[in-house]
């Protein structure tokens, strides 16, 4: 059986903001009011279903970005080692 415990957690402040956004979305776009309980259930479902895939994609994106930067580390940050005396100036 799948573990229904959510490892991805929202801060209480963020959770309250998102719940307000959900309620406004339903009212504005769907012309329907939903209860706080319904908004909480929808938010919990979306975090459970989308949280891990979105989080994992962000990790993959960050990894790719860092790999790209690290692959050309020398080209990006190389400093010539010739001293002033050896440059002939």
N, C-alpha and C positions, 0 to 999 in steps of 0.2 A: 504494500500500500504506500502511496506517495506521502511524503511528509508535507503537511499543510502549513507548517510553521514558516512564517516569512522571515528570511534572513535580511532582507532589505527593509529598512525601517525609515519612516519619515519623522522628522522632528515634530513635536506637537504644534509648533507655530506653522510649519509648512503644511502639515495635515489639515489644520483649520483653514488655511488659505485655499488649499485645493478643494476642500469640501464646499467652501463658498463658491468657487469657480464652477464646480459641478452643478450646484443648485442654480446659478445664474445661466449656465449653458442650457439646462433643461427648460428654464423659464423663457429665455430669449429665443432659442433656436427650435425648441420642440413644443413651445407653448404649453408646458406641463410643469406643475410644481411637484417636487419630490421631497420626501421627509428627510430629516437628518439621518435616520437609520438607513434609508435607501441609498443616500449619497455615500454613507460609510461602507455599505456593502459593495457598492460599485467600485469605490476607491480600493478597497481591499482586494477585490477580484482583479482589477487592472494592475495593481502592484504585483500580485501573485503571478499573473499571466505575462505581463510585459516587463516587470522589474528586472528579472535576471537576463532576458535577451538584450534589453537596452543597455544594462550595465556591462554585460560581456562584450557588446559591440563597442562601447566606449573604451574598454580595456584594449580590445584589438586595435582600435584606431590610435590610441595613445602609444601602444607598442610599435605599430608601424611607423608612426611619426618619429619616435625615438630611434628605431632601427635605421631609418633613413638618415637622421642626423649623425648617428654614431658611425655609420658606414663611411662617411666622408669626414670623420673627425679631423684627420690630418689636413685635409684640404681646407677645411673651415677655419682651423685654429693654428696651423703650423707657423712657427716663428723661425726664420733663418738663424742658424747657429754661428754664422760668420761674425767675428768680432769687428770692431771698427778698424783695428790694425790690419786685418786681412783683406779689407775691402779696397785698400789702396788709396784711401782718401786722407 
